[in-house]
Amino acid sequence: MSRTGGTYVETYGTSSVPAQPLQPEPQAAMAELSTTSRSSVQLAWKDNSNNETSFVIERCDQILKDTRSAEMTVSCRGAWKTVATVGASVTTYVDDTVTANQTYIYRVKATNQFGSSAYTPEAVITAPVK
């Protein structure tokens, strides 16, 4: 803002705020039998972002199952750990590091150089028995 010769001049600038990617949506979490001797879990999500550089897949191995109500609830009681990072526009991942008959919780977030999206809602799945 400046005043010149009795004239009032106001200058506005524009700024571009770096954008974090949008939250991905879970599409499916399903257990599947693989041709190996181990069980596997296949995850899929919808890419809602056009500026992500990767997706981070996290898993919780230590869970608490609450069966006191009519509907069983499951929550993470341990640390979340990254099981994989996949590239931009990749919307599926197969986790073949699971143990048969064990229940896991998964979540996914999109990332770029400016930060991370919110996580997907958690997906609870029990790995199949071979």
PyMOL commands that set and color helices and strands:
alter all, ss='L'
color gray80, all
select strands_A, chain A and resi 2-4+7-9+25-33+39-46+54-60+63-66+73-76+80-87+92-95+103-112+115-116+123-126
alter strands_A, ss='S'
color yellow, strands_A
deselect
rebuild
show_as cartoon
